[in-house]
């Protein structure tokens, strides 16, 4: 897959993670959402003031003027037709025009005939089509002699009136001009941040910045003129003034506190990534990319990606890709492993002293203190993403120039984390070197020299949880306990001392140096688990953690 080329750690990108979904998948999921959902009906009314200009009026106030007649329920009327009670009531009021509409898909359209909702063309903008399940507009016409006609037009059940806007993606997150309550919801980057419901609302709201064009109705017809005047004129003017979402579409309630994702989203931008090479048959593979940062990090500007996120061979199997920056995932592992690593970083300590008549008694003391601070390095490139190292040496002697006794103890711990294919390999080595000398006889050896290689084979649980199988391979290269000859043992007691050190090292090793915990990998949860199902997982050529995704059935 081309997502194998994901290289978010490159300085020109730097995003913590990216979610990329195709135009085809967004349209398919959004159509399903609109087709199966029922949205509130919105009604708006206008009166005519003394100068002939429209003035918004509430339905309750208007019904008081019209003796209870709702103009939206009244059929068309022309001068010369009989005056019905409803037309009389309207004529006796200040009513000018009104509309009622509800977002959705008209009942007479089969699912396969629903037009696309979005088109991803330019890197920084999206073509957005607003479709309504129902739409009715009414208006009064006047001449200098007064009321001349009443016109009502309704959208056919099999031919929607489509309102098309070009939405600049940067406007979606520029909410400074919206009411605080709306800002709070739009800036709420919780578990629904990548849902089609949220995207629909974001595009719908951002479309307020530009007046749409109308299709699905012949230009120049009375209904077209009415829509242009009422909806694209007065209504949009009112919406731009009040800064409220189009048709009062309800905001998706995001709840960040309920987001189980390991990575907490704090900033996000949108970008269109065109499929290359471009062609009419590949437009559906253009992707809408969510550029994401966590933990309050700075978000770098959107720049074009040099790879395709989804290829033609993958189009029928996946809706998109989520890719996590190698540095972001390596930092997660660093946070998880450092406390364990510190337990295997030992500061050495020794003491050699003499006592007794003519200082003939020699005493050896030694210890290793855990929980030291290792040196951590994070290579910028290559399969190894994390290295730990720590070393410590202690030595002491007794007598003139150490002629009575000496001891040296050194510890070395190293660990590395490697990302490759669908595996994470954690390699550890603990080396403890001991040297003891009594009078002129001494022995030195690697009392502990062990490695453990833990290989996690990764998989996904479908809901964004990372799972892992662990294979641990320990290798013991510790040197045998040295044995001095019987003559030296007779006169120095060195064998006994060596055995004491060896016995201590063996017991210490068995209780301290272990495999990495399995749950280090298993407790990681991908972002977007409420919106997507996850199909697979592997590392890209640059060690980004990549998974194919598909939209779950959207909540209605």
Buried (B, 14 or more C-beta within 10 A) or exposed (E): BBBBBBBBBBEEBBBBBBBBBBBBBBBBBBBBBBBBBEBEBBBBBBBBEEEEEBBBBEBEEBBEBBEEBBBBEBEEBEEEEEEBEBBEBBBEBBBBBBBBBBBBBBEEBEEEEBBBBBBBBEBEBBBBBBBBBBBBBBBBEEEEEEBBBBBBBBBEEEEBBBBBBBBBBBBBBEBEEBEEEBBEBBEBBBBBBBBBBBBBBBBBBBBBBBBBEBEBBEEEEBBBBBBBBBBBBBBBEBBBEEBBBBBBBEBBEBEBEEBEBBBBBBBBBBBBBBBBEEEEEBBBBBBBBBBBBBEEBEBBEBBEBEBBBBBEEBBEEBBBBBBBBBBBBBBBBBEBBBEBBBBBBBBBBBEBBBEEEEEEEBEBEBBBEEEBEBEBEBBEEEBBBBBBBBBBEBBBBBBEEBEBBBBBBBBBBBBBBBBBEBBBBBBBBBBBBBBBBBBEBBBBBBBBBBBBBBBBBBBBBBBBBBBBEBEBEEEEEBBEBBEBEEEBBEEBBBBEBBEEBBEBBEEBBEEBBBBBBBEBBBBBBBBBBBBBBBBBBBBBEBBBBBBBBBBBEBBE
